[in-house]
Amino acid sequence: MQPREALEDAKLYFTAPLRWDGRDWLEFGGTLVAIGVIHEFDDDVRDHFADASAPLDGEDPNNLDDALPAAVMLAGTWLLAGIVDQPDGWREVGSMIQATAFTAVSTEILKLSFGRQRPNETTDPDQWFESGDSFPSRHVSVAFAIGTVLAESGDDRYRWARRFLGYGLAGATAWLRLDHNQHWASDVAAGAALGLSTARFVMNRRQVSPDRTTFAIAPGDEGGVMFTFQMPLH
């Protein structure tokens, strides 16, 4: 993929709200309302997963383990693409990588902006703008970005299996972050929404069309990685 193409995708992604229509804003508003409703149950969800004796030390010993579902989806897709060696497979890998990058950057911006403390730092779900990094969950946003690409790509004959794996493993990541007392329920909901929407954006940009520039990732010579680029000339 050429740097100019990557920069164009990034510009369109981060300025997307400037081009939203009424339906987009309605979906965004509905998502905010849903997150707000879930926020009202943050205390109850925390109490379900963590008892009163849960330490408030801010430690995250399961950080790497909780990233495994997303890593398995990405690595498995990469491995299968290498076995099949078809353009669609490498395009799917490329979509996962780009969705992950955009989602990770967006998540960090929101974390820095809201500064919410985690449930392993405080029992009060309303500790915002306190130099925390709880909202939204990075593990969940990335897992849903990768999982959505897995779920909605490929042949429709295997759609049920893809959706079971993609959304199932992403949902498992959300459950793990709650079970390990690393995030509030609303952190997880916001992360899922961010990952889903980012994956949709990337997949729309990479949709195969005779009038659309596309790129994909494929193995190169001598064990390297090759970025393929296709641009209409008519």
C-alpha positions, 0 to 999 in steps of 0.5 A: 500500500502506498503511503499516500493511500494510507494517508487518504484512508486515515484522513477520511476516517478521522474526518468522517463525522464531517460527512455524516448524514442524518442516518449516521448521526441517528446511529451515533446518537443511539449508540451514545444513549445505549452506552449511557444506559449501560453506564447506569448499571456499571456498579451492578456489573462490577459487583457481579464480577468483583467482590468488595475485597477486590484490590484497588491497585490498578494492576493488570496481570491478564493484559496479554492473556486477554489479547489472545482472542484478537491475536488468534483471529488475526494470526489464523486469518493470516495463516489461512490466507497463506494456505489459500493464497487468494487476493480476497484472503490477503485483502481481509488480513489487510483490512484487519490490520488497518482496522486495528491501527485506526481503532487503536489510535481512536481508543487512545485519543478517547482514553486521554480525553476522558481520563476515567479510572478503572474499576480496579482503581476505584469503586466509583464509576463516575471518576472521569478526567482523573488521569485514568485510561479505562474508557473505552476498552482497548482490548475490546475495541481491537477485538471487535474491529478484527472480529467484525472483519472476520465475521463479515468478509468472505463467502456467504456460505460460511457466514454463520461460522465466521460470525460465530467466531468473529463476534464470539471471540470479540464477545469473549474478550469483553467478558474477560475484561469484565471478569478480570475487573479491568473495565466498567460495562460502559467501557466495554460497550463503547469499545465494541461500538468503536471497533464495529464502526471502524471495521465497517469503514475499512471494509467499505473502503476496501470493497472490490469495485472496478472504480475503486483503488484497493490494496492487500497484503501478501507474502513476498519473496524470501519470506518478506511481506508485499503490499499489492496496489490496484488502481483503475486507469479508465 
